[in-house]
Structures are given as C-alpha cells and as structure tokens.
C-alpha cells in the first residue's frame, strides 16, 4: 500500500511537471517562432518517456524502506506509537 501511494504521488508529480514544462516550452516557442524562421517546436518523446519511467522508479525506491519498516510492525504497535 505504501509503494502504491508513492507510485501515485510520483505519477501525479510527473504529470504536473510534464504538463507545465510542455506548456512553458510551447509558450516560449510561440514567441520565438516569429523571430526565428528555422525554429520548430518538437517534443523529445524518448527523453520524456525515459524521464517518466525514472521518476516513477525513484518514487517506488524511495518508499522501499518505509514499506519494509511498516511490514515488520504490527498494527497494535503502530497505533501505540502514534
């Protein structure tokens, strides 16, 4: 459950980051499009997919230690500590 939550948070963060990054790049490219005739706005899909995969993997790896500790703790002990 902890890993799934970390994966969800990483996915939302990645999606928001990509959306704002692509929008920002599109906004800047619309400004540069008139002044630079050889400029074209293209997205590096391979790099975007690699970044997405790495960010999701980092989210899961970051949750590994807390998930391991939670798996070894009984629910009664966890409630007593909280």
Protein Blocks (a to p, Z undefined) as FASTA:
>chain_A
ZZmmmmmmmmmmmmmmmmmmmmmmmmmmmmmmmmmmkbccdddfklmmmmmmmmmmmmmm
mmmmmmmmmmmpcfklmmmmZZ
